[in-house]
Amino acid sequence: MPEQEGKRDLRTRGRKPRVLIVIPAYNEEQNLEELVARITARGWDYVVINDGSADGTAELCRSRGINFVDLPANLGIGGAVQTGHLYALQHGYDVDVQVDGDGQHDISYVPHLLAAIEDGADVAVGSRFVEPSRGFKSTALRRVGIRWLNGCIRLACGASITDATSGFRASGRRALTLFARDYPTDYPEPESLVAAVKHGLDVREVPVRMRERQGGLSSITMTKSVYYMIKVTLAVLIAGIGK
Amino acid sequence: MSLQLRVFVLVFSVVFLASIVRLVMRKRLLLKYALLWMLIGVLLIFCAVFPHVVSRASHAVGIAMPSNFVFFVGLACLGGIALSLSVIVSRQANQIRRLLQSTALLEKRLRDAGLSDGWPDEGPDQGKRPGAGA
């Protein structure tokens, strides 16, 4: 039974940590309901952060009784994720797991992320590339970009991370506190990892498989890629200089 | 610098300063943000009253034409103001993000307590969603 699987890992050390699944959602009315159903089937607490969606995401949440925080305007993924961290702290959760609202992340890997946190990690990143050739295909250009990014991160903080852009991650208490206070805005994933390492947090990667998007549109188009690379490179390097 | 030009700059600067003060008095400009503009007005008046200081200063930094020196200083002042505006915008972006986050978390609590039906339908925001509650 999948529900048991998720809980066993967390019982190993005294008190069972309280876990919250955070689902940032921007125009995800097509994917959200199915994802929430799969999460509740496992018995996890969750919260959807509706990031000022222009489609019917808010109405969907309201009509289906989905637990959601409704941002009155679009903040971008960083602001939405940070709202999730704030919610988790406010409600006394020990761990939050960020799962994209587009159905790209396979929640059957959530227990693996939680196991890493239980094992002492502060941040557990679900990585597509720890074990290569597992499902997710990407273009050659994309791979070059990822390699460049990994090099920048190693330069900035010394950590070897293979999938820095992954938004599928679990954050323990220390990471929650850091990210609730300070979290980057636009393309936050790589930069937040550098910040975490710089603050002495234990960042680990856990192999996961990701699906192709179930519907909707990816937020990163080809035209934005160059801007993305420049911005993230600078952000990572600057985060590496500062404390 | 001819007398004509000096009078012109003087009159211009006084009118400029007066309009800044007026904006501050009408609460349409915070004094905090007006100070840099006032500094420019004061500098201009200084240039009109003591033109020899300007020409000496421009020679000191190796600029042959005092007018070019004035252009340079003016450009530097505008650059400084533009940069300070970027800093202000960034700070306000952070504040707005915090504000939206805490408002949304608060709205969630009110909704859970049965005291909120969600955000009003129309609003001048860019994250506007059509047909809420329609």
Interface residues (C-beta under 8 A of the other chain):
Chain A: D51 G52 S53 A54 D55 G56 T57 A58 E59 R62 F68 V69 D70 L71 P72 A73 N74 L75 G79 Q82 T83 L86 Y87 Q90 T185
Chain B: A93 R97 L100 Q101 S102 T103 A104 L105 E107 K108 R111 G118 W119 G123 D125 Q126 G127 K128 R129 P130 G131 A132 G133
